[in-house]
Amino acid sequence: MRVRRKHKKKLKVKNTSVNQIPGQVTYVGNKVTEKPTVEIINFDKEKVTREDSNKVNDAFHFKGKDNITWININGLNHTTEIEELGKHYHLHPLIIEDIVNTQQRPKFDDYEDYIFVVVKMLYTDNENEFVNEHLSIVAGEGFVLTFQEADGDVFDGVRERINNTKGRMRSSGSDYLMYALIDAVVDNYFIIIEGLSDKIETLEDSLFTQEVEDDMTQEIQDLKREVLKIRKAIHPLREVINRLENSEHELIDEKTHSYLRDLQDHITQISENIEIYREMIWSLMDMYMTSISNKMNEVMKVLTIMASIFIPLTFMAGIYGMNFEYMPELKFKYGYFYLWGLMITVFLLMIWYFRRKKWL
């Protein structure tokens, strides 16, 4: 059974960064939180400490090189707090500008002391609605900063690995934590495209079984827009990961490059699948129009056959409906019944002929 999707009016993000001074911090997006949420996870081989706060100042005393500090901030509309954190870690003003600009495409920049990566985090919320969230990652010696639009992410697996004393996470540097976060985002892409595949298969089954509904055009258009959004988020990430894997920045350990190469394979596979699904969705509309055309042809065929049957019957009824005085058949005692018999015989012969031709 196909579930109808609710069509919600989508809010357009107003670009307020046009004609502004480079480096000026202006939030561009729709998600607004009352207070910023700061999640601080500090760990080394021996222990893990975690704090949740609404003030970025609480994260400043964790800065050091003997351990790894992951600071996750939710709420990009709080630009003052983000600027304050940027000053503490000596982030370039252009980085702060890109962090709060949700229209920024995925990118990679390497600076002397840190690496800056922008990705799009895709997931489905509790209402099974598609969510495209702007995510910025800054990795430096002993720290990783992540900036999200609002609560909710795909990093639960990373948090569990940090709590686990076994594995590579606790014994590696900030470069591996950065990789793990990007890998979590990319792994969730597989879930997104799997759900996309299910939607396409459901629509295909409906088209092949002739269960065409009036709102199917809207569903196909919504699905097309969804694929384009996913493609827009994923396609540039191929270049980002490629540059990250080929980067010679001293922060990235040689062992981490092996993991980045594997990540490159994953994003390539996802991009190829997206292109395939994109072509499939374009063909869905052609299938839908063909299905509608076939239904119309079936209707026209029935009407044509009915008209073909009744044309000779109408002709005979018209002949004997004329009011000429000297029509020879008008004096027959059983002329009415003869005419009915002839009309029924013609009707049955035409039905037999149409069935023989497999038109019926």
N, C-alpha and C positions, 0 to 999 in steps of 0.2 A: 504493500500500500504506500503510495507516494504522499509524503507530508508536504502540505502547502507552506511556503515560506512567507513570513511576514515582511512586508516591504516598509521599511522605515525611511523617513526623510533624513538624508545625510547632511550634516553640517559642513560647510566649506570653511577651511582654515583661511583666515584673512592674513595675507602676507604683510606684516607691519615692518619688515626689514628693508623694504624698498627705499632707496635714497637716504639711508641712514649712514652714519659715520662707521667705517670699518672698525670692528672691535667693540661696538656699542652693544650691550647686552639687553636684548628685547625678546621676551618669550613669544614664540609663534606656535600656537596650538589651541586646542579646545578643552583639554583636560585640566581642571583646576582643583587643587586640594587646599583645604583650610590651613593645614600645617604641614611642613615637610617631615617626612619620616626618614630617620637616619639609622641604618642598620650597620653596626660595627662588629666585624669578626676579626679577631686577632689570634694568630696561631703560629706555632712552631712544631718541632718534632715531639715535644713533650706535652704541651697543653693547648687548649683552645678556650678563649674567653669571648663572650658575646654580650653586646649592649644594644639596646634600642632607645632612641632618643628623638627629640624634636629640634635639637640644636646641633649644628655642625661643630660648635666649639668642643663638644664632648669627644670628638674624634681626634683632636689635635695632639693629645699627649701620647697617642699610640705610634706616632711616627718614629721609625727606627729601622736599622738594617739587620738586626739580629732575628727579626721575625717578619711575618707577612701580615699586613693589615688590609682587609677588604672593607671598604666603606661604600655602602649602597644607599643612594639618596632617591627617594620617591617624591616627585612634585617639582616639575621644571618651572612652574610659575613663580616659585620663590627664588627669584634671581639674586636677591641680596645675599642669601645664605650660600648660593652657589658661587658667587663672586668671592665671598669670604673664604670658602674652601679653596678656590682657585689661587688666591693670593698666598695662602698658607703653603701650597704645594708648587708655587711659582709657575702656574699655567699661563700660557700665552693668551692675551685677550681674544684673539681670533678663535681659540679653542672654546672659550666660555661662550662666545657668540654661537658657535656651531652646536654646542651642547643644548641650548635652549631653543634652537630653531628646528622644529620637528619636520620641516620640509627639506632639510639637508639630506642629500642622498648618501648611501653608504660610502665611506672614505677611509683612507689610511694616511696618517702623517707621522713621521718620526722626527722627534726633536733630540737635542743633545742628552737630556736626562730622562726622557719618558717617551712613550708611544701612545698615540691617540687613534682610536678606531671608532667609527660610527656604523652601527648595523640596525636593521629593522627586526624587532622581535615580534613574531607572528604566533598567535595562539587563539583559542576559542574560549569565550567566557562562560559563565554558568548558564546563560540563556542560549548557548550554542551559536553565538554571534561571532563573526570573524573580527579579530582585533589586530591592528597594525600599530605597534608602539615603537617610538623612537628610543634608541638605547645608545648611550655613549660610554666608552670604556677608556680610561687613562691608566696605563701601567708604567710604574717607575720602580726604582730600586727599593724593595721592601713594601710596596703598597700597590693596590689596585683600586681605582675609583670607578663606580658605575652610577650612571644617572638615568633614571626612568621617569616617564610621565606620571605614572600613578601606581598604586599598589597592584600586585599581581605580576608574576614573572614565571620563567621556566627553569629557575635555578635551584629547585629543591634537591635535585640529585647532587649538585655541586656542594650544597650545604651538608648533605649526608656524608659525602666523601671527605669533607674537612673534619667532621666529627669522628671519622674512622681513623684509628691510628695506623692501620695497614694501608698500603697503596702508595702511590707516587705523590699525591697531593701535599701531604704534610712535610715531605722531605724535599720539595722542589721550590723554585723561586716564583716571583710574581709573574714571570713570563708564562709559566705553565698554568697558573690560575687564570690569566687572561685567555689562554688557549681553551681551557676548560669551560669558561663562560661562553665563548664564541661557539664552541662545539655543542653546548647545550642548546643554543639558539638554532644552530643548523640541524641538530637532531630533531628538534620540534618541527622543522620544515617538513620532514618526512610524514609526520602526523597530519599536517595541514594538507599536503598534496594527496595523502591517502583519503582524507575526507572529501577532497575535491574529486577524486576518482569515483568515490561512491555516488556523489551527486550526479556526475556525468553518466554513470552506468544506469542510475535510476531513470533519468530522463530518456536515455536510449531505449530502455525496456518499455517505457510508456509509449514511445514513438513506434516501436516495432509491433507492439500489441494493439496499436490503434487507439490507445487510451489518451487521446489528445484533449486537453482542457483549454478553456479560453485564456487562462492566465499563464500558459506555458511559454508564450513569447516573452512575457515579463521575467519569468524565471530564467530563461536562457540569457536574456540581457543582463540580469543581475549576476549570473554565473560568469558571464564574459567580463564584466567589470571587476569581479573578484579575482579572476585569473590575471587580469592586467595589473591589478594592485600587487598581487603576489609576485608577478614577474618583475615589476618595477622595484620591489624590495630585494629580490634575490639576485637578479641578473648582475647588478654592479658589484655584488659581494664576491663574485669570481675574481675580479681584478684586485679587490681588497686583499683577499686571502693569498692570491698569487704574489702580490707585492710584499705581504707580511712574511710569506715563506722564503722569498728571495732577499729579504732585508738582512743587512750585515750589522744591524744595531747590536751593540755590546750587551744590551739587556737580554736578548734572546739567546738562550743556550743552544748548543749544537744538537742536543738530544731533542729539544722542543721542535726543531725543524722537521724531524721525522713525523711528529704528530701533525704538524701543519700541512705536510704533504698529503697525509691521509685525509685531513679536513678538506683539502683542495679537491680530492677525488669525490668526496661526498657532495660538495656544492656543485661540481660538474654534473654529477648524476641527477641531482635535483633540478638543475637548470634544463637538462635535456628532457626530463619528464614534464616540466612546465611547458616546454615548446610543443611536446606531443599533445598535452591536454588542451593547449590553446588551439591547435589545429582541429582537435575533436569537437571543441565547442563551436568553432566556426561551421563545421559540418553538421552540427545539431540543428542549426537554423535552416540549412538547406533541407535536411531531413524533415523538419517540421513543415516547411512550405510544400515539400513534395507530398507529405501526408495529407495536408489540407487540400492540395490539388487532386489527390486520388479520391478523397471523400467527395469532392465536388463532381468529379468525373462519374463516380458511382451514382450520385443523385441524377446527373444529366442522362446517364444511360437508362435508368429506370423511367424517367420522364419521356425519353425518346421512344423506348419500347412501347410504353402506354399510348403515346401519340400514334405510333405506327399501327398498332392494333385497331384503334378507334377511327383511323382515317377511312378505311374501306367501309366500316360499319356506318359511319356518318354519311359517306357517299350514298350508300343504299337507302338510308333513312331520308336523305335529301331528295333522292329521285322520286320516292313514293310519297313524299310530302308535298309535291307540286299539285296544283289545283287545275290540271288540264281535264277536260270532260271526256276525251276519247283515249284514255290510258287503258290498254287491253286488260292488264292485271287487276284493275279495280273491280271487275265483275266476278273474279274468282271467289268461290264460296269459302275456300280455305286459304286465300291469298295471304292473310295476316300471319297464319301459322307457317306457311311456306317461307315467308320472308324471315320470320324468327329462326326457323331451322337453318336457312342459308347464312344468316348472320352468325349463329352459334358455330356452324361448321367452319366458316372463315376464321372466327376467333380461335377455335381449337387448332386449325391448321397453322396459323401464325405462331401460336404458342409452341407447337411441335417443332416448327422450323427454327425458332429462336433457341430452343433447347438443343437442337441438333447442332447448331452453330456455336453452342456454349456461350451464348449471350445472356442467358438466364441461369 
